[in-house]
Amino acid sequence: MSGMSAQRERARRLQAELEQHPRRYHGKLLAWALLGYAVPVLMLTLTLGLTLGLLLAALTLGGAWLLAALKLLWIPLLYGLILLRALWLRFTPPEGQVLSESQAPQLFAEVERLRLAAGAPKLTAILVNGEFNAAAVSMPRAWGLLPSRHYLLLGLPLMQSLGCEQLRSVIAHEFGHFGGRHGRFGGWIYRVRNSWQLLLAGLENGDLAQKLLARFFSWYSPRFDALSLALLRHHEYQADRMAATLVGAKPAAEALLRITVLDEWLERNFWPRLSRLIADRAEPPAQLYRQLAEQLTQMPPPAPAQTARVLARSDDPDDTHPGIASRLAALGQSPDQLDLSAPAKSAAEIWLGEALPMLSDRLSHDWQQASSAGWAEQHQEFQAQAEQLRKLEAQPDWSPAERADLLRLRLQLNPEADVEAACRAGLIELPNDAWLHFRLGQHLLEHDRGEGVEHLHTAMAQDPDCAPHALELLYQFHRQHGHDAALDEVHALMQEKQARFNARLQQRTHLHRHNHIRPHQLPEETLQSLRHELEASGWVRRAWLVEKVLEDDNGPPHFLLLVAQKRITLLRAAQLDKLNDTINLPGSWHLFTAEQMPAIARKVRRAPGAQIYPQR
């Protein structure tokens, strides 16, 4: 059984257990949830017990034993403090424009009425962001032991695309995720799951104690996620029922289907058209969200083929959200009986009132600022490609490689080009060109034509580097059309590629004394630049540089850079991070000190020609 088939089977088995033996399932899930608390608490208890034990022994035995015990006392005490620091993570609140009640009194009144009806906890804030989504977010405090802070996130484009009844159902659904009257246990598991995910993300790049905890949570979190998936899917149905109870099943179903259809339209139409502007414009548009609102409010109802396509999607076994067809069926609503037309007046216009232009302008400005650097860089790339195309077109004839570049550049720079005709003509001349196969396959799948699958597989065979993007396109196409067997094959290929990537990444990130090293081959110009950064740090006394030998890795080299400080003081991680940010080597690198990895440091220092600073 393939990995994805096994996931589906596990999901079905857990769903059946939840329905047939709910107490057994809840008991198992509760035990796993408590395990997440128990391991760190046990670690803290052991360090505290060892500290108290040593102190008691010192006071009891006295004399020389007292001195020895006091010398050892700092070890568990220090580790306990480090462990407490590792657990004391600050979680960043969700991003968005915080609304006050005076800015949008009608929205606040509607939200408060729905909150009370749903039995949801009091909100810390209502935020509006630029996403086509809505979310209920609980931010844990004191490692989840104190009451969480609760936020309601509303995407402005979502509010501009729905009528008031539909948006009411969305908000009621989100309040269902806070627990409400449909199940405190489910709401608690939902928050615990998010807490562990946030905790793991915060621990992964920390110090030694945080990395030890991260190892436990990287083992624990996926297993807890898999076990809790059935409950969270059940929780989605409960949240849908909350929306149906408070607002009505029909508006709840209309909101679900309209959001799904419009989300696909954004991915397939709006964002690609926006990207095509990069070739001609040096800066991103200034009023993105006003332009988007105009298109959302003027869009006709979706064609039946588009609605059928989103309803045919296969369930993603890792997704906490069941498929849209299953959710509509659970609400007892038939898709062909739903009104998916744009509202005469959107909920954003009615509930935000005078705050709407201000929010639209702020979000547009924030998007423009965040996108400017990447937009300008891509614009320069387009200009360079246009210059390359002009030079190629001026040539009297072309080599096979130049012919391929000519076809590629003409397609990339001309959004109105007939992609299918150009690629098919090019493949007659260049039948093994990976890019032409990839572009044709992508174009065909975008138009729901299955023959694109073969072209993408051919592209991956010719150029393995295009595999990540090609596999993602294949995954989305097969999921869109409910091709479960083909989806399993693509998922297996994705796992295989990911396993190889992880193995290569581990070679670069994991160091031990048995690693093989060799002299670096860097030119003097690069070394001089590195020496300048080491000198500018103000604290580096000496530095050594070698290259790590990587097995079965044809990528860029990986360097080990050992630094020693000028004075015997406590070197803070921030100093190393700051130096690491200023370094620029042609590949990846690992910056460390002898205190962090003494065995590897001895090996590096003994390597011939390793010392690069000060220059010998």
Steps between C-alpha positions, in 0.01 A plus 500: 500500500645841399561775752193697397276194489623411849415852617149471356454159663625632834265799472205268427594271790528788747177654374324168551646471851382852583146418383473147645713528815517872583604450865792275403612743230471802731692317772782414262514857370495643852794277598702621202411864572616464861822330386595825330487670839645209697842468334618861549350505852687175579825652374448802724408278797815291458726805489325649803519167687870460422569855616314447829662158545849642466416784737358258758804273470733795547322615813481146643858384437678829559878541482669415172174355366335837546761672285481230229119506494493878476741485205264259320183681600523757222475234223135386547406850615638656182337233282166560674525874432591433136204263470264761647637756258448255213133462594449872550421578138325814386244435228450783255135607470346458154562777248232735380340839549350514850147639489347703779130499573477871416634429149249227415217495756266295280762227448573486873131475582452210257812321626403541865146372436636191325766446767245496780267272303786258432624502860850597380757668728556874500718631219830677555468676164342495155758532225455561128769375261548458126432126485203340327417317819368526854646335808454454870844517663581407860844607623618292799633663815741346750545192282127451470442488878337843521190600299581574138452830323238471226501692174256515211671556164293620207648533153389819326463331157280235664280765658473678163388183322222389739162633603413561865326165556791310345757685709292439813523127429878526455541677835267252673709217354820655635346541846424129486878442504527665841301213647165662559210284600595230246782350705755644739726197458520546123576870541771421755663241270483753215689755714748243638584386146570860396706554817729205426546615140590851613728365772683272256551788256641715782732228632665383180755781470573543868777405740594151624209460741254622240644260242460208743135592549464547124617142444223373725234721345614419144429134588186571703325773301445306171359202694271719706392683183418170325300372797310826546420539128173304525380719788599819320315394185203420721552842655472660153161337456403624847610853406292473181204391710559799727476727194185318382339528847575870548459626143346225287621202297447668160714813561762280668516273193500798261790659686699174497455439128542863394824531699635178346414607145641851541816368664561290189433804279760701694762228454426432133415849375551806721850434636642370166365811320656721765835323458494574128515874581852460638657501151369852422479666842795581726277526809202298625153660475411747772133408554500121480207437733276757333566334163434157649176619662373633165558164332350298787182708515448505122573133434212296353397170664746217431446273200365152582831344387692708756264402781519134397879516502526620859238249614696212343816563704640208697532544873853576614570244777722753682244781487291572808225622266280234335427538128248764395260238358492313834439822693211605276346154533529518881312832488232335289547744213514422128753711303260568213254664741750755632528864391868572424453846346676807638300691763334828402691657788784320677527443874815713498308801362219462753689401815825694456343820369745791500782274622498305170702748287752544782550123540524449125762775469706374797501139384583606143788713629631217720478254209678742267780559752546128565496415128714786366843341535401167346296674230793727403739206488269303272443809282876532451515132406229558238694797363814289474303224326353754257852620415614139452201439270583807290856378453388150404242627253767715335713191423479347151479144637507311828653194659259241653559650849439854369186381321371363833583830674319691225182297541513524880553878502224566246253305712608656828492857371179480298199427723271496195698225325331175399685283750377167369577574134844645578601210727380234257686669214812525714485134603502394133838670472620429858317181614710456817481857632392475865376859527269468197353175637453663841335815364269303270406261783431791734285675238297186424433423867393861559233436235401164657653292221651180630757458221709757687585227753721316250686820408577578864636148557717541187627835632598341834684219319697756294564743787462373860528858632148577373355210703380696807290740292383229257394267783304779669313566172427128460386471862255790465366372165438144621347625826280741304365216288475232769770274350590322824728233346702757306504722809657215698775463239577872498499511880749209509728687259474815711594304812795343319624841383449644848691211659795563267484872572490435876800267473698768315388764747601281795848464353531878505340574837616206717863494604697236689866417549498224237414742218762522226638842418733637234670834426272766355554613142387860538671778302695768684238765418233305690736440795585869523132587516451241775799634695352848480175378660690313773701813576189719503334276761741636762517177701651234271863423588562213259307303238543173308317392186467155340255327265290208618502194271142426394395157374266473199449875490564686178390833646715792615776441758444513875759681713587474869607834646651479849551826690678579827428815701752757623416481869376224729146628541156355454435508125136568434309324224396842366863582419541182298167560326601854408832381357328216318265750331793702362688203350462422130659178374433315170301219660368417846700525822501420869636766738599369844742531792721244672277516809203385294674209323845432648575174314422650159689818591818298571466327164451830314795672671732212400397513133776631266445859391182534705590821684379797297496773766727664584665437165826311534 
